Amino acid sequence: MEYALLGFFTGLSLILALGAQNIFVIEQGLKKQYVFIICLICSLSDLILIFIGIFLFHYFNQYFNQTVELIFNILLIIFLLHFIYTKIKTHYSDINFHNELTSISKTNIIIKTLGFTYLNPHVYSDTVFFLGNFSKNYLLNQKISFGIGAAIASFLFFFSLGYLSNYLSKYANSKKIWKVINIFIITFMSILVLYIIKEIL
């Protein structure tokens, strides 16, 4: 129980930062678009990566070098630039939440969610490397408890984030408010791209 609680609070502290993935979950929650699927993909992905880090940390530490990180950063920049471009396009068009719900396919949402999850180098640094390194000297049963605790934190966080945004959507169901939210998303993602470029340089 002690290691499960340690894993829970450690995992929660890492995931609370406002990143591209979390912004995406909030946005889709506000739009009421496939909230359960998005939260489930994000949570299960964290669970998988947490246990990869816990049990195979020394292998990843050997193979995950600066070149691999650079490739992930470049892919993430391309992905985010495309996302920003689509947000700018929708910003200048009429917003209709009900029409948008039917126009976006489940496949498209799944691909976007996987992109925001697996093209983000910080997902690997937080789940695989930090949590794996943190628990590398624990006994096997302690590692399992630690991993379960961290995974529970991810499930709790993403589902709370998605469904709280879903609940708050009734207060954001106006074109004026959504355009303000859209500007925030475009600005935040643009800053994130500049930050990643700065990290590369």
Phi and psi in degrees as a GROMACS rama.xvg file:
@    title "Ramachandran Plot"
@    xaxis  label "Phi"
@    yaxis  label "Psi"
@TYPE xy
-60.4879  -44.0582  GLU-2
-74.47  -30.763  TYR-3
-64.8638  -42.8781  ALA-4
-65.9128  -39.6533  LEU-5
-62.2467  -44.7758  LEU-6
-63.34  -39.8717  GLY-7
-60.8969  -52.4865  PHE-8
-72.682  -31.5452  PHE-9
-67.673  -46.9523  THR-10
-63.0281  -40.6675  GLY-11
-64.6501  -40.1101  LEU-12
-65.4341  -32.0768  SER-13
-75.8049  -35.2934  LEU-14
-87.2515  -13.5432  ILE-15
-70.5371  -16.7048  LEU-16
-63.221  141.565  ALA-17
-81.0026  103.413  LEU-18
-119.302  -177.644  GLY-19
-60.6107  -40.3172  ALA-20
-63.1879  -45.2123  GLN-21
-65.9123  -39.0228  ASN-22
-61.8044  -40.7781  ILE-23
-62.7556  -43.351  PHE-24
-62.0108  -43.7737  VAL-25
-61.6918  -45.8417  ILE-26
-60.652  -46.0902  GLU-27
-69.7947  -31.0665  GLN-28
-64.3405  -42.1786  GLY-29
-64.3715  -33.5259  LEU-30
-85.3213  -8.36275  LYS-31
59.4891  42.8442  LYS-32
-109.916  108.308  GLN-33
48.7473  44.3324  TYR-34
-60.0961  -45.4749  VAL-35
-61.9351  -45.7857  PHE-36
-61.9402  -44.1751  ILE-37
-63.4132  -47.8169  ILE-38
-63.4623  -38.6585  CYS-39
-66.2847  -43.9892  LEU-40
-61.9233  -46.2666  ILE-41
-62.1188  -44.1058  CYS-42
-67.9335  -47.1775  SER-43
-64.58  -36.4251  LEU-44
-62.8178  -43.6463  SER-45
-61.2872  -44.318  ASP-46
-58.1808  -46.4642  LEU-47
-61.5178  -47.9773  ILE-48
-68.5059  -34.6565  LEU-49
-60.4753  -47.0016  ILE-50
-75.7671  -26.4695  PHE-51
-62.9533  -45.2763  ILE-52
-64.3544  -40.3242  GLY-53
-66.2777  -44.6702  ILE-54
-94.5263  -23.7773  PHE-55
-123.847  26.6842  LEU-56
-56.79  -42.3365  PHE-57
-66.4787  -30.9132  HIS-58
-69.9809  -43.9951  TYR-59
-67.6739  -35.9209  PHE-60
-62.3095  -30.2373  ASN-61
-79.3163  -39.4149  GLN-62
-98.1354  -23.052  TYR-63
-85.7764  93.0051  PHE-64
-107.62  -171.796  ASN-65
-66.0509  -32.8421  GLN-66
-64.7831  -44.1018  THR-67
-63.9737  -41.3544  VAL-68
-63.7182  -38.2658  GLU-69
-62.9359  -43.2094  LEU-70
-60.52  -45.2667  ILE-71
-63.0629  -38.9497  PHE-72
-64.5019  -42.7658  ASN-73
-64.6799  -43.7593  ILE-74
-61.6796  -39.8119  LEU-75
-65.7205  -40.5973  LEU-76
-61.4543  -45.7006  ILE-77
-60.4999  -45.5727  ILE-78
-61.302  -45.9376  PHE-79
-68.1062  -38.2142  LEU-80
-63.0343  -40.1246  LEU-81
-64.7257  -41.0243  HIS-82
-63.6791  -44.2806  PHE-83
-61.3614  -42.5862  ILE-84
-59.571  -44.3632  TYR-85
-67.1872  -35.0818  THR-86
-68.1676  -38.5241  LYS-87
-64.4835  -41.3441  ILE-88
-61.5208  -46.0614  LYS-89
-71.5395  -25.5403  THR-90
-62.6377  -34.7683  HIS-91
-94.8116  7.69411  TYR-92
-111.462  165.404  SER-93
-66.6344  136.424  ASP-94
-99.7996  124.834  ILE-95
-135.455  108.16  ASN-96
-59.8257  -40.555  PHE-97
-69.9437  -37.956  HIS-98
-67.6531  -39.3199  ASN-99
-63.9687  -33.7892  GLU-100
-59.5595  -40.2936  LEU-101
-85.5154  -19.4467  THR-102
-85.4905  -17.9431  SER-103
-101.487  124.52  ILE-104
-82.2324  159.844  SER-105
-62.7151  -38.0446  LYS-106
-61.9108  -43.9977  THR-107
-61.5505  -42.9548  ASN-108
-63.7681  -43.4513  ILE-109
-62.1265  -44.4995  ILE-110
-62.1344  -44.2847  ILE-111
-61.8508  -44.185  LYS-112
-63.3464  -43.5788  THR-113
-63.9027  -37.4403  LEU-114
-63.48  -48.8571  GLY-115
-64.5149  -25.5391  PHE-116
-84.7913  -55.4339  THR-117
-91.3389  -11.2121  TYR-118
-94.4575  5.08748  LEU-119
-97.9432  109.913  ASN-120
-58.6131  -28.723  PRO-121
-67.9002  -25.3987  HIS-122
-61.5461  -41.806  VAL-123
-73.9704  -40.4213  TYR-124
-65.7708  -36.2757  SER-125
-78.0928  -53.2622  ASP-126
-80.5901  -53.7827  THR-127
-73.1566  -53.6159  VAL-128
-82.9774  -49.4404  PHE-129
-67.6299  -53.3842  PHE-130
-67.7216  -36.3922  LEU-131
-64.25  -44.5741  GLY-132
-68.0891  -39.48  ASN-133
-61.8733  -35.4373  PHE-134
-105.103  9.978  SER-135
-65.0293  -23.9262  LYS-136
-97.4302  4.83027  ASN-137
-78.3693  159.618  TYR-138
-71.7613  162.552  LEU-139
-56.7692  -47.2792  LEU-140
-66.2862  -31.3494  ASN-141
-70.2152  -38.565  GLN-142
-62.7036  -43.2751  LYS-143
-62.2901  -45.3442  ILE-144
-62.2204  -42.7367  SER-145
-61.0181  -46.1278  PHE-146
-64.7187  -41.0432  GLY-147
-62.4863  -42.8854  ILE-148
-60.997  -44.6626  GLY-149
-65.9361  -38.5198  ALA-150
-67.2351  -40.0606  ALA-151
-60.9326  -39.2695  ILE-152
-60.4964  -40.7986  ALA-153
-65.7418  -46.1838  SER-154
-60.0487  -46.2071  PHE-155
-62.6123  -43.654  LEU-156
-65.2129  -53.455  PHE-157
-65.5067  -42.5082  PHE-158
-69.2352  -34.651  PHE-159
-66.0444  -44.2066  SER-160
-62.7257  -47.2536  LEU-161
-65.9775  -47.1687  GLY-162
-80.862  -24.9543  TYR-163
-68.2793  -41.3971  LEU-164
-63.5984  -39.3373  SER-165
-59.1465  -44.9569  ASN-166
-64.3031  -40.516  TYR-167
-75.6012  -8.88834  LEU-168
-61.0786  -28.0359  SER-169
-66.093  -20.8384  LYS-170
-90.5953  -9.4965  TYR-171
-115.356  13.966  ALA-172
-85.2273  56.1538  ASN-173
-142.387  146.827  SER-174
-62.5506  -38.7802  LYS-175
-65.1775  -47.6342  LYS-176
-63.8956  -41.3589  ILE-177
-68.1107  -32.2706  TRP-178
-66.2594  -35.446  LYS-179
-65.3189  -44.5194  VAL-180
-61.0321  -40.967  ILE-181
-61.3622  -42.4831  ASN-182
-62.5234  -40.8253  ILE-183
-61.9188  -44.092  PHE-184
-63.6386  -46.4101  ILE-185
-60.799  -44.9687  ILE-186
-63.2424  -47.1893  THR-187
-62.5364  -45.4793  PHE-188
-64.7364  -37.3841  MET-189
-65.3667  -42.4819  SER-190
-62.4979  -39.8976  ILE-191
-62.5998  -41.7264  LEU-192
-61.5883  -45.5468  VAL-193
-62.2585  -38.5194  LEU-194
-64.196  -42.7215  TYR-195
-65.5366  -42.3935  ILE-196
-60.609  -42.4346  ILE-197
-60.6704  -40.3758  LYS-198
-64.4619  -38.1368  GLU-199
-67.6858  -43.5348  ILE-200
